[in-house]
């Protein structure tokens, strides 16, 4: 068993939450996907949007039921947008075998207009 397999549910959620928060703030160790709707709305300039997502801290039981900080909804230039973090294996072919383990997980954040969801 790996260390993350021996964690309690709360410890596991906390580990995933910390990895997601770190990734959301600096995008290191993962991928960023931006939809055409976001590119059109921002004119291809997403730096301000990424700063808003990095600063996002409005997590509640309603929008973050598992406590992993893997989804958020914000308003940007008057338009509702979503961001979502998903977990893949290192080849990006399959889902991660363990999102709490950064050695086997590649995080991918997708930015999208709410209407693209």
Buried (B, 14 or more C-beta within 10 A) or exposed (E): EEEBEEBEEEEBBBBBBEBBBBBBBEBEEBBBEBBEBBBEBBEEEBEEBBEBBBEBEEBEEEEBEEBBBBBBBBEBEEBEBBBBBBBBBEEEEEEBBBBBBBEBBBBBBBBBBEEEE
